[in-house]
Amino acid sequence: EGEGEVETVTLKQFTYDFLLELCTDFSKGICYKMKDPPSGLERTTNPSLLWLLVSLLGSLGNALVRQFVVRVVSACPDLLLPFLSQVNLSFAPRPSSKWLSNMDFLIQLYSSLPASHELLGASCVSAPAASSSPLSSCVDVALNLSVPSVTSRAILSQGIQNSVHVVQLEMLRVLQVALERVVSLLDRLDGCSLAGSEFVDLYSEAVLKSLPDVKTLIAVRHNLISVSTPADLKNTDLTNEQKLRNDGTLFI
């Protein structure tokens, strides 16, 4: 029985490694590099991989499958936006194991992405007039690479104001990842040309419209601090999170 288990694990790992190389190696695999950013980020050059990832949505409860999807999207970021447009996972905040798992998956996807300025291309962010895509398209794609389109301003606001602390903190993690990507892109564009400054203005405005307002964030911070001591809050959240994750199956 022990040898059989070893053989099963070895076969599973071999299959995983083979598929991963097939789907992420541009020289040997079936994947193709993104063309013509930013429009290439909206219309993937890898429709076969997109079909494969969508077909795996029902198996995301398996850690290896989830890791596979994240790594493929990281290698082929032009899959991200088309993939998210087809997912049927629920991101509306609620205290459940399914929701926590969905949010963890979303965080992993965005945390694994290359920097936004690398994906958008120099012509789009520093000299939009030289880009083959309209400025509005550049801004929309840049926004979706920073703030997940599946988490609207309303969803983010509801999440960080949820009465269950573990839900609050999970949504704050999403917000943290989004803000880190926003700041990274803006830092890269600091001191850019006059043409690029128009992109920065429009992008900044779009980000502000997509995130909870500052008053809401300040109120949430005040409530979290006043509810209990950090140690008590941490212990409560760990207990609640464990209960949620043990309550039912992961994912949809």
Secondary structure by P-SEA (a helix, b strand, c coil): caaaaaaaaaaaaaaaaaaaaaaccccccccccccccaaaaaccccaaaaaaaaaaccccccaaaaaaaaaaaaaccccaaaaaacccccccccccaaaaaaaaaaaaaaaaccccccccccccccccccccccaaaaaaaaaaacccccccaaaaaaaaacccaaaaaaaaaaaaaaaaaaaaaaaaaccccaaaaaaaaaaaaaaaaacccaaaaaaaaaaaaacccaaaaaaaaaaaaaaaaacccccc
